[in-house]
Amino acid sequence: MAPVLPAFAAGEERAASANIVVTLLGTGGPEPTAARFGPATLIQAGGLTLLFDAGRGATIRLYQLGISSGKGIDAVFLTHYHSDHVEGLPDLWMTGYMFGPFGSRSRPLRLWGPSDGKEPSGVARIAKGLAETFSDDTRIREADEHIAAIATEIEAHDFQPDHVVFDEAGVKVTAFTVDHGDLIKPSVGYRVDYGSRSVTLSGDTKFSENLIKFASGTDLLIHEVFAMSPQLAKLPQMKPVAAHHTSPEEAGTVFSRVRPKLAAYSHLVLLGVKPEDVLSRTSSAYQGPVVAGEDLMRFEVGDSVVMKNWNQELRKYPD
């Protein structure tokens, strides 16, 4: 039996609504597992489709949803420059300029990332490095497949955090500094506001007062989490790793102070523990609504936050 291919929606069919739709494309960490792809979150609002981080497999998840990695993505935002947050970017970029409903980008890929104070900035170095690394691919496709040169370009935007870095079609994206460790700077989270709706992404961080400040009043808070078994916690090499992230108990404290309509975990790095263990540990500090995210889990942020799980057999969300 031939595989059922996703139906790709044309870009002009992306209708604006008053709500924000959030899809967790990848909820895992560095581990190369098919169960959880690398960190990537899709946010749709005001007729725009924005991607936050581009971990391993982001392009595959977009394909499953029938969203073009070329025409379908309006902007990409990076939280920081760790490999597990950017390693899906080459695939997204190159697949996006290839011909086909899954690609066919007709303009540069627009990429935002925090400034590291160097020239060129981190995001500009990524853009330049990709262009050099895959110059043979772009040269051949331009000549052989008549791909427009502009479609193979990356338009890099760097910024200083703690203010609005993107404002289009009524959608505002604010980047704010988080604490991923002394050597992992810059590192940011993002808040997306559209009308009266809002979503906040923690990025990779330890417990962060600045995150609590910028997340205040948000409807949906998506937060990273790191948890391991007591046996692994005894290993000295694990202590530096844990020190860069937020424990379930610390995240619970964040949730109790922000008080979102719904809190959701993504970028779950779980070593010898299960998602239900994380939720149990969170409840020691927070008794509000919280879920452990899964790949392709979707949230519609309106007067309330409605969660839907992807039906793999039907290849769609429930009505």
C-alpha positions in Angstrom: 0.0 0.0 0.0 1.3 3.4 -0.9 1.9 5.8 2.0 -0.6 8.5 2.6 1.1 11.9 2.0 0.1 15.0 3.9 -2.0 17.6 2.3 0.0 20.9 2.1 -2.0 24.1 2.6 -1.1 27.0 0.4 0.5 29.9 2.2 -2.4 32.3 1.3 -4.9 30.0 3.0 -3.4 30.6 6.4 -6.3 32.6 7.9 -5.8 34.8 10.9 -7.9 34.3 14.0 -8.0 35.9 17.4 -6.3 32.9 19.0 -2.7 31.6 19.2 -2.0 28.0 18.1 1.1 26.4 19.6 2.5 23.0 18.3 5.3 21.2 20.0 7.3 19.9 17.1 10.0 18.4 19.2 10.1 17.9 23.0 13.3 16.0 23.6 16.9 16.8 24.3 20.2 15.8 22.7 19.4 12.1 22.8 18.8 11.0 19.1 15.5 9.2 19.8 12.6 8.9 17.4 10.2 9.2 20.4 11.1 12.8 21.0 12.7 15.0 18.4 14.9 17.9 19.2 13.5 21.1 20.7 11.3 23.1 18.3 8.0 24.9 18.9 5.7 26.3 16.2 3.5 29.3 17.1 0.8 30.5 14.7 -0.9 33.9 15.2 -2.1 36.8 13.1 -1.7 34.7 9.9 2.0 34.2 10.7 3.8 30.9 11.4 6.8 31.3 13.6 9.3 28.6 14.6 11.2 28.8 17.9 14.4 26.7 17.8 15.1 24.1 15.1 16.2 20.9 16.8 16.7 17.5 15.1 13.6 16.5 13.1 11.8 19.8 12.9 11.4 19.6 9.2 10.0 16.0 9.5 7.4 17.2 12.0 6.4 20.1 9.7 6.0 17.6 6.8 3.7 15.4 9.0 1.5 18.5 9.7 1.4 19.4 6.0 3.2 22.7 6.7 5.8 23.7 4.1 9.2 24.3 5.5 9.6 26.9 2.7 6.4 28.9 2.1 5.0 27.9 5.4 7.5 29.5 7.8 7.6 33.3 8.2 10.5 33.5 10.7 12.8 31.4 12.9 13.9 32.4 16.4 16.8 30.7 18.2 17.1 30.7 22.0 20.8 30.0 22.0 23.5 28.3 20.0 23.7 24.8 21.6 23.8 22.2 18.8 20.5 20.4 19.9 18.6 23.7 19.2 20.1 24.4 15.8 21.0 21.1 14.2 17.7 20.9 12.3 18.3 24.3 10.8 20.3 23.1 7.7 17.5 20.7 6.9 14.8 23.3 7.3 16.7 25.9 5.2 17.7 23.6 2.3 14.4 21.6 2.1 12.6 24.9 2.2 14.2 26.2 -1.1 13.8 22.8 -2.9 10.9 22.7 -5.4 7.7 21.0 -4.2 4.8 21.6 -1.9 7.1 21.0 1.1 9.5 23.7 0.0 9.4 26.3 -2.8 10.5 29.3 -0.7 10.6 32.4 -2.8 12.5 34.7 -0.3 15.3 34.4 2.2 14.9 32.4 5.4 14.5 35.0 8.1 16.5 34.0 11.2 16.6 35.8 14.6 19.1 35.0 17.4 20.6 36.8 20.4 23.8 38.8 20.0 26.9 37.5 21.7 28.7 40.8 21.4 31.0 39.6 18.6 31.2 40.7 15.0 29.8 38.9 13.1 27.2 37.8 15.7 26.4 34.2 16.4 23.3 34.1 14.2 25.3 35.8 11.4 28.1 33.2 11.7 25.5 30.4 11.4 24.1 32.0 8.2 27.5 32.5 6.7 28.7 29.0 7.7 25.6 27.3 6.2 26.0 29.3 2.9 29.7 28.3 2.7 29.1 24.6 3.7 26.3 24.0 1.2 27.5 26.3 -1.6 27.8 23.4 -4.0 24.1 22.5 -3.3 22.8 26.0 -3.9 25.0 26.4 -7.0 23.8 23.2 -8.6 20.2 23.7 -7.8 20.2 27.2 -9.1 21.7 26.0 -12.4 20.0 22.6 -12.7 16.6 23.2 -11.1 16.4 27.0 -11.7 16.0 27.7 -8.0 16.0 31.5 -7.5 19.1 32.6 -5.7 17.2 34.7 -3.3 15.4 31.6 -2.0 18.7 30.1 -0.9 19.7 33.1 1.2 19.5 33.5 5.0 18.5 36.9 6.4 20.1 37.1 9.8 18.8 39.4 12.6 20.6 39.6 15.9 19.3 41.5 18.9 20.0 42.5 22.5 17.4 40.8 24.8 14.8 42.2 27.2 12.7 44.0 24.7 10.5 43.4 21.6 12.5 42.0 18.7 9.7 41.3 16.2 6.5 43.1 15.5 4.4 42.2 12.5 0.7 41.6 11.8 -0.1 42.4 15.4 2.2 39.7 16.6 4.9 40.9 19.1 7.8 38.7 20.1 9.8 39.8 23.1 13.2 38.1 23.9 14.4 38.1 27.5 17.6 36.9 29.2 17.6 33.6 31.0 20.3 31.8 33.0 21.6 28.7 31.2 25.0 29.0 33.0 28.0 31.3 33.1 29.5 29.9 29.9 26.3 29.6 27.9 25.6 33.2 26.9 23.6 34.6 25.3 20.6 32.5 26.1 17.0 33.8 25.9 13.4 32.9 26.3 10.6 34.4 24.2 7.2 35.8 24.9 4.6 36.0 22.0 1.7 38.4 22.4 -1.2 38.7 20.0 -4.2 40.8 21.0 -5.1 39.6 24.5 -3.4 36.2 24.1 0.1 35.3 25.1 2.6 32.4 25.1 5.9 32.3 26.9 8.8 29.9 26.1 11.5 29.5 28.8 14.3 28.4 26.5 17.1 26.6 28.3 17.5 28.0 31.8 18.0 27.4 35.5 15.5 28.9 37.8 15.1 32.5 36.5 13.6 35.5 38.1 13.8 37.3 34.8 11.7 34.6 33.2 9.1 35.0 35.9 9.1 38.8 35.3 8.5 38.5 31.6 6.1 35.6 31.8 3.8 37.5 34.2 0.2 37.3 33.0 0.9 34.8 30.2 -1.8 32.3 29.2 0.5 29.4 28.3 3.9 28.8 29.8 6.1 26.2 28.1 9.1 25.4 30.2 12.1 23.1 30.0 12.8 20.5 32.7 15.7 18.2 33.7 15.2 15.2 36.0 17.2 12.1 36.8 17.1 9.1 39.1 18.7 9.2 42.5 21.3 6.8 41.3 22.4 9.0 38.4 22.3 12.1 40.6 25.2 10.6 42.6 27.5 10.6 39.6 29.8 13.7 39.8 29.7 14.2 36.0 25.9 14.7 36.1 26.0 17.7 38.6 27.3 20.2 36.0 24.5 19.2 33.6 21.8 19.5 36.2 23.2 22.9 37.2 22.3 24.3 33.7 18.7 23.4 33.9 15.5 23.6 36.0 14.3 20.7 38.2 10.6 19.8 38.4 10.4 21.3 41.9 12.0 24.6 40.7 9.7 24.7 37.7 6.7 24.2 40.0 7.8 27.3 41.9 8.0 29.2 38.6 4.5 28.1 37.7 3.1 29.0 41.1 4.4 32.6 40.8 3.5 33.1 37.1 0.1 31.3 37.4 -0.5 30.6 33.7 -3.8 29.2 32.5 -1.7 26.1 31.6 1.9 25.1 32.1 3.5 22.6 29.8 6.8 20.9 29.8 8.9 20.7 26.6 12.6 19.9 26.1 12.3 17.2 28.6 15.7 15.7 29.5 14.7 12.7 31.6 17.4 10.3 32.8 16.0 7.2 34.5 12.7 8.9 35.3 9.3 9.1 33.5 7.1 12.1 32.6 4.7 11.1 35.3 7.5 11.3 37.9 8.2 14.8 36.7 4.5 15.8 37.2 4.5 14.3 40.6 7.6 16.2 41.7 6.1 19.4 40.3 3.0 19.1 42.4 5.1 19.6 45.6 5.3 23.2 44.6 2.4 23.7 42.2 -1.1 22.3 42.2 -2.3 24.1 39.1 -2.8 22.6 35.6 0.4 21.3 34.0 1.1 18.7 31.3 4.2 16.9 30.1 4.5 17.8 26.4 4.8 15.2 23.6 5.8 15.7 20.0 3.0 17.2 18.0 0.9 18.1 21.0 -1.1 21.2 20.2 -2.5 24.0 22.3 -5.1 26.6 21.2 -4.8 29.7 23.3 -8.1 31.5 23.5 -10.3 32.4 26.5 -9.0 29.1 27.8 -6.1 26.9 26.7 -7.3 23.7 24.8 -4.9 20.9 24.4 -5.0 18.3 21.6 -2.9 15.2 20.9 -1.9 14.2 17.3 -3.6 11.0 16.1 -0.9 9.2 14.3 -3.3 6.6 12.7 -5.6 9.3 11.3 -2.8 11.8 10.7 -4.8 14.7 12.2 -6.0 16.3 15.4 -9.4 15.4 16.8 -12.2 17.7 15.8 
